[in-house]
């Protein structure tokens, strides 16, 4: 080891050994000199000697790091390394590391130059913070959101299927059911991270020939081979008699890959076992879901599979039932029932998501408070430790922000469900609208100190009294401001204005965003509608298609109106009105 870096290492030895994050130090030649115990454990190494004097970049190449699109606030970049350039400032990015045990870890990597007292370069310190738990939590959240969208899309196809199906045909084998079934197989694939999902119906023949309805997870060529062979192969080509008997008893059949019969190649999937889940319609096995797995399903996953199989059969029975009574006059009833299914699912799903989210938020907030306390206690004692704490605080604060987004999303879903079932309660009271809006604006000014948010009020004006549910009016104002901040260019002001008219009060929120196309301006208030160009780029937020719809519904419950004035490239002004208190009372 070089003499001048050796003295520095002695000074920080105790801190170096005790840091819970992995630390690797390279010298001015870009070669690794030290790894702390946490780094040895992270990279699955027995001793430092395994990589001492190895070029740092060569060492990282062994783990095939890939930049991860995990934390959009962090700019992805290359490592700060002395072996490549004269490093002058810290760099930071996230990566996925593939370990010798074939497991993956997500790490937040901060590379900081080391200098002596004369600011001569000594090397670079690389700190690896394991973010795998947060990464997995983010993936699970995304999968849950995608699953909700998938199911909604599947249910939305019920109407088309009802009015195109024949009551005499096998509903599972009608083209109109393809979209529903494909969405359902995609749903299972997303939630269970399966290798392959196939939805198959049986031809109404004694030998039960297979007809492939939807396939997820296989290469397109393999999908086409199977679909071209629809109706050619009987069930006996895939399962022995004893397993067919189990299937007919409506039992799930699990087959090891080595024992799985098939006239088709199954080399394109890494599955080690295949689950055959019967689809029962009118007490008869009408088809199967075939799921390829590497690991056996957990009890919870098995329950989910059974639930989706039940949903598939219920949808097909619903389609077949209504197909017997085709009548345009029933269309309204069909749409109503479809919406009822969606609403019930959203209500149940949002409550299920809220419980673990509350626990997650509590843990994150507890960790933030403890780290903040530690930072205060260590202030002035160790600059390096303080920087290390700061590096841990940043991703935790990002995670806290992410959970707030999901909490808002779930809240919007619950509100929507209550609106659809006419169970949303409002609590009216006399309120000064000027002060109510000002309170929301002050909150956003504190949260976004770099964003110019201006509140325009006539200083000579009297209080603007309205009779409203104050929390719900705040909610609408929050949504307007959130959208304005999301789409407002950096450095451009957002203006909030409150005015009193003859019978109504008016609230305006203006930003200088890209504007909204004329054809979208009426549609953006519809349920689940997403205007072109308005999708968030770094989060999958199911409630984006609900927020403006909720604004309209809530304001209408107050006997007010909503609207937007916008032209492409000219920004947008969202507004709402509320009756003045004298009007409300009358």
Helices and strands as residue ranges (DSSP letters): H 3-11, H 13-18, E 22-27, E 32-35, H 37-42, G 48-50, H 56-62, E 66-67, E 91-98, E 104-115, E 121-130, H 132-156, H 158-162, G 171-173, G 175-177, H 178-192, E 196-202, E 210-216, H 220-228, G 235-237, H 241-248, E 253-256, G 257-259, E 273-281, E 284-293, H 299-323, G 328-330, H 331-378, H 383-420, E 429-432, H 433-447, E 453-456, E 465-468, H 470-487, E 494-500, E 504-511, G 518-520, G 523-525, H 544-557, E 562-566, E 572-579, H 581-585
